[in-house]
Amino acid sequence: MIRVDISKGIKVGGFDYVVDMSNEAHHELRADQDNGQCDLHNQRICLDPDNTPQRISKTFVHEVIEAVNYVYCDNKIEHEKIQQLSFGLHQVMENLGVQFGKGEGV
């Protein structure tokens, strides 16, 4: 498995997004009963570091689609479609041996 390190952040539409997998993010997300969130105005993606590597990767894909929807699609993609796309893309990435998370390596 190739792990793509997302801890340094990503760019979406030329905007720098911070990827936050801190203890603070964990507590914020647990309070909201969420695995991840994308703060579109502050370009911040929060992921719960206590999740499994697969869940973190799937949630990251979902939040990236949220950012792409905001930047390129003027928020016109319904959340249900984003859910479906994120499950599908995550499955393809996992089958290719690619996983997103903290740190690089196999």
Helices and strands as residue ranges (DSSP letters): E 2-5, E 10-12, E 15-20, H 23-31, E 36-39, E 44-47, H 53-73, H 79-95, E 98-101
